[in-house]
Amino acid sequence: MFLFETAPDGSLVLSGVRDAGVALTVPDSRDGKAVRRVARGAFRELPGVRTLDFPPGIAEIGDFACYGMPDLISVSLSETLTEVGDAVFRACDALQSVHYAAPQGNFYALRALLSEPEPAFRCELKLSDGEAELYFPSFQNEFDEDTMARAIHPRIEGCGYAFRECVTRREIDFFQYDRQFERAAEREVACRIAIGRLRSPYRLAEVRRKAYRDYLAAESETAAELAFRDWEASHDRARLIALLTWLRREQLLSEEARRYALHEAGKAKLPELCAELMQGREQRQSTDFSL
């Protein structure tokens, strides 16, 4: 049950919810009145919700609206958002993906999310001329105190800031995003970036495509481990199968990674994934025999 307040213009403001389910879609109207705004802290620390959808009719999301939602995995937003408050998704530690629809090329809401240092997330973009998948690592604002000079010197820790700065309110600079890849020192971060760009190669230069492929080929065990770790948190069976199938068919799954994935798929009782991975082994055995 959603809770509402009436705004001065007669529209409704969603102020809270009771008895939310696993999947929550914010209504864009109620009893003939438009819902335009989600109030400050409306879903703060709300447990149990795994997916949250803000439809195009929602124009504003208040400060801390979704702060600390412990089970939130996926969020859907659109470019019709004109106001996004502070720390909307801060402390949503389980968040994996943000789906963002921007057919008109308006990235205001995405830019607002990326101005925050956390959380890290995968952004699945729907654009006017294609689709893209970008991973945005987190970063930390740190400060060094110079007691002799009585000064505080700010510094940024982590590569996330550089990737996030590739998005402005009106465009995403995919060229600059790809140039930041060498900054991704952590294998997990680098794998996530490479997977996203190769699976949805929107405006991806050939030289960058090769660099991503070379990296994934060398780190395929890490990629397989990440796939199963994400699945354990999200239970997104379709994504797990699609990702590992893609890795195998693109010849980016080493024999060690394939064996690991096959073992995990068996434990998880995923027969269709086991069959896909076994097919890869059979094809290699057939090739070896013919030679």
Buried (B, 14 or more C-beta within 10 A) or exposed (E): EBEBEEBEEEBBBBBBBEEBEEEBEBBBEEEEEBBBBBBBBBBBEBEEBBBBBBBEBBBBBBBBBBBBBEBBBBBBBBBBBEEBBBBBBBBBEBBBBBBBBBEEEBBBBBBBBBEBBBBBBBBBBBBEEEEBBBBBBBBEEEEEEEEEEEEEEEEEEBBBBBBBBBBEEEEBEBEEBBBBBEBBEEBBBBBBBBBBBBBBBBBBEEEBBEBBBEBBBEBBBBBBBBBBEBBEEBEBEEBBBBBBBBBBEEEBBBEEBBBBBBEBBEEBEBEEBBEBBEEBBEEEEEEEEEE
